[in-house]
């Protein structure tokens, strides 16, 4: 009985060895290729590669601010008949002496309140202005004086002096022509010597007190 059991076990072992050896990949000999249609579960499907991910960083938008025009009011002095009238006008800041003189040459605006006003400064007037220790030196060309009558010379000088001395930092005005200091008339009719500065008070008598 025991011999029969051992024989049966030996048969099972031989069968198991045979099955394992039949499943192993042969190291030699021929093999047959399985058709693609018979390969299960899509094992022969081509591999796909996911595209690389990209990260986009949004830069903050930078907008250039438009420059804001800054202006300031200045006192300008124009003529009504033979009197001086003070008006205000907004000009680009900072309102240095040169822009102030340019406004005098330009003349009063066409606004209704300026009707009847004029400037004695000709459109050809050109001058440089240097301010040193509160004294503004106005250097003009000879044409400036030669083109004006005696009365308009005085009124033009009054316009310049009153306008410049109304600006901060200017207390006196000197006049020169082509670099040479000259004598100018004052408001009361007399003239100062060459190289003598004039002030606001020298022409205040010409201002029309409204």
Secondary structure by P-SEA (a helix, b strand, c coil): caaaaaaaaaaaaaaaaaaaaaaccccccbbbbccccccccccccbbbbccbbbbbbbccbbbbccbbbbbbbbbbbbbcccbbbbbbbbccccccaaaaaaaaaaccccccccccccccccccccbbbbbcccbbbbbbcaaaaaaccaaaaaaaaaaaaaaaaacccccbbbbbcccbbbbbbccccccccccccccccccccccccc
